[in-house]
């Protein structure tokens, strides 16, 4: 039994003599999610259709990071972001020795 996966149709396009491989769209449909931010990130996947396989990693990493950011935003508390390392509010006790 072989563990080699068959290549999707359209994954490679070559010259008439078969000596040159050029990028070709895979023809994978991207269905809109209804979230404009997520859809914009997923649209970036179309860039991989025009790149050689070596260029796919950068596209996939960008998309992965964009999706992680969208998920992280769901966990963020509402309101403006809290500045990191800023001054403490007046009503927060300080570690002082009295």
N, C-alpha and C positions, 0 to 999 in steps of 0.2 A: 504494500500500500504506500502511496506517495503522500507526503505532507505538503506538497507544492499546491498553492492555491491557483486556480485558473485566473488569468488576467481578464478584467472586465472588457467587454466589447468597447472599442474606441479608445482604449487606454494608450495605444501606440499608433502612430501613423508613420509610415516610412515612405521613402522615395519609391519610384517604380521598380528599381532593382533591389529594394529591401536593405540597402546598406546604411541608410540614415534614419534614425529615430527622431521624430520631432514631437513636441507636446501636442496633445489633442484632448479636447473636452471629454470628460467621462460621461456627460449627459445625466448627471444626478440632479434631480429636481430638488429645489429648496423651497419648502412650503412656508409661507409667512406665519409667524407666531402670533402676530397681533401686538407685540411689544416692539415699538419702533427702534429702541436701542439695541435689543437682541437681534432684530432683523438686519440692522445695519452691520452688526458684527458678523452675522452669518453670510451676508452678501460678500464679505471679504473672501470667502471660500472660492468664489468664482475666479479670483486672481490665480489660483493654483492651476486652473485649466490651461493657462498660457505659459506656464513655467515648466522647465525640466524638473524631474523628480527631486533633484538637489535643492530646488527653490521652494519646495512644498513645506519644508520644516518651518521656515520663517512665517509663512502664512498660517499654518496650523497653530504655531505658538501664539501668534497675534490673536487669532480667534479664541483660543483657549483662555488667554488672559482676559480678553473682553468679556467672555462668558463668566469667568470667575468674578470679575468686577461687578457684573450685573447681579450675580448671586449675593455677593458681599453687600451690595446696596440694599438688598431686601432685609438684611440684619441690622442695618444702621438705624439708630434712633431718629425720629423725626426732628426737624429743626436744623439750625445751622451747626456745622461741625465744631467740636470743642477744640480749641487750640492746644496742641501738645506742649507741655513745659511752660505754659504761661503762668502768670501770677495766680495765687490761690484766692478764691473768694473770701470776703471778710468773715463769713459765718463758718468757715471750716477751721477747726482747732489746729494749731500748729504744734509740733513737737518742741515745746519749750520747757525749760527747767525753771520751776517757780521756787 
